[in-house]
Amino acid sequence: MTQYITNQEPVTFPEYLIKDCTKAVKVVRWSALRSEPFFGTIGMGLDIKVGSSFYGQSVDTLAVDGTNLYVNPEYFLAQTIAVRKTSILHEIMHVAHGHHLRRFGRDFYLWNLSCDDAINILLHDSGYQIGEGWTCEFKYRGWSAERIFADREKEDKRIVEPPPPNGNGQEDGPQSKQEEKGKGGEKKEESPKRKKLPSEVWDSRNEDGTKKTAEELEKERRNLSKRIEQARSVEREAGSSPHAGVARAMDRVVSPQTSWISMLSSFWSDIGEKSGDTYRKFDRRAMMSGLWMPDKEKRAINHVVIPFDVSSSVGKEEQSVFIDQIEQLRELVPCKLITIVPFNTTIKQDRIVELEQGDEIPRRMQVGGGTRFSPIFNYIRRMDREPDAVIIFTDLGSRDYGEEPACRVLWASSVPAWTSNDGSYSNHPPFGEVIEVEVL
């Protein structure tokens, strides 16, 4: 008999059950190493721990924390071979995505649900069988776990009361309250119960179960990047290639994306009229020739056109934070004129607004209809003078792009830009730069 001592009670399993489960997990790992060399390599770096609770946290199915793969033998051995494989790949993908390092105090239950959506969509699109009862909301295809969490958190507002420590092992996740008296003594609508999670991703911790410091977490992030690069090397040597969505997710871990705010700031500061010399920085082209020449300093931006997609599908919260950032950028690098152009399938001529420096950008715009981009660029070509840049706020909900203008174009999207694995679908514009405006 093998005994596992936890912070709660010792749990005992028959030795044969421990061995059978451990062997079954190893079989799946070796199988993944052959068919999915990238994830198989990541999985080989996880220690298998079989039991029903560790560090005071129950393991009803499977769990992972970046170092260990926790498996409940009764649950795992009751699954089909196909679901066993998907389950193990699911846990390995949590590690590869760094989900154990990215919660940052978010609600444990909603964070797990969000991570599961991000993972299960990729598994489904890669042809794997999703287990019964697993969350897999396809509307989140291409979204990061953080973005899914923000959306799920909005839907979870009716959950009103934090629970005592429970089987999920986290003390900071709210628990649904069955009913609560409202004003006047009436009963509020019953809050939805939170379903049991089919698996869990735990925060990274030290061997003694204590929380890691910020420095230790940063060190683990760097180590994870190295593990991913090593796994990619194994994958290349095996001659296989990952699902496009998986590849993008791994790029975010190895080379974290510059935040959309930084990308927008860089775009804004790089447009406009250059006047005057500055020795605060040197001309890079001249430096390549061995000359130390002053660079041109940007004093102001003459004209920027900002078309706003007012179709009913565009994210309004993203629009609000996007406007906030534009307002802040105008304080740093002034813009003499901004033209706001509301559009859906056509330009809303009666709602076009021209703003001089100091005027506030309108925040409420009437919405509705579909989306076409070609009217925007037709409108720009008819302008008396070409703008310095066009910054389009949209959800990329059209393929009618029209003709590329001569000026720079930035697409500020309220949804991710992505391309399907077989290349049959892409919402990525054929010209211009793209940033994803996220509300986290």
Secondary structure, 3 states (H helix, E strand, C coil): CEEECCCCCCEEECHHHHHHHHHHHHHHHHHHHHHCHHHHHHHHCCEEEECCEECCEECCCEEECCCEEEECHHHHHCCCHHHHHHHHHHHHHHHHCCHHHCCCCCCHHHHHHHHHHHHHHHHHHCCCCCCCCCCCCHHHCCCCHHHHHHHHHHHCCCCCECCCCCCCCCCCCCECCCCCECHHHCECCCCCCCCCCCCEECCCECCCCCECCHHHHHHHHHHHHHHHHHHHHHHHHHCCCCCHHHHHHHHHHHCCCCCHHHHHHHHHHCCCEEEEEEEEEECHHHHHCCCCCEEEEEEEEEEEEEEEECCCCCCHHHHHHHHHHHHHHHHHCCEEEEEEEEECCCECHHHCEEEECCCCCCCCCCCCCCCCCHHHHHHHHCCCCCCCEEEEEECCCCCCCCCCCCCEEEEEECCCCCECCCCCCECCCCCCEEEECCCC
